[in-house]
Amino acid sequence: MAKTNEYIGEAYNALLELSADEKRRLEYEAREKALKDYNSQMESAFKRGEEQGERRGEERGEKRGEIRGIEKTREVFRLHGQGKQPEEIAGLCGMTENEVEWVLFGDRQNTRRTGL
């Protein structure tokens, strides 16, 4: 009977050890899952923020481009109103002569050149 109690005690101790190991393993897996979830959420939030920042940057860039385009267009018309030729306006505005003519004449540019 003593041996039986000894075996039962050893089995019980082994069971406690396995249970503790299983508990530690489950705790470890839970921590790993929590870390993976956190990292995934952070990466997702970063991507959303990056996309939002790109959209805002594009919108601001487009708006600034529109403003600069309007300012250049006004300058082209102002200089043209002073009697300056497209070639001279192009040099003053940092544009090509074709760009100046497009601003001044648009689709009528071909009509102007051909005299129609």
ABEGO torsion letter per residue (X at the ends): XAAAAAAAAAAAAAAAAAAAAAAAAAAAAAAAAAAAAAAAAAAAAAAAAAAAAAAAAAAAAAAAAAAAAAAAAAAAAAAAAAGBBAAAAAAAAGBBAAAAAAAAAEAAAAAAAAGX
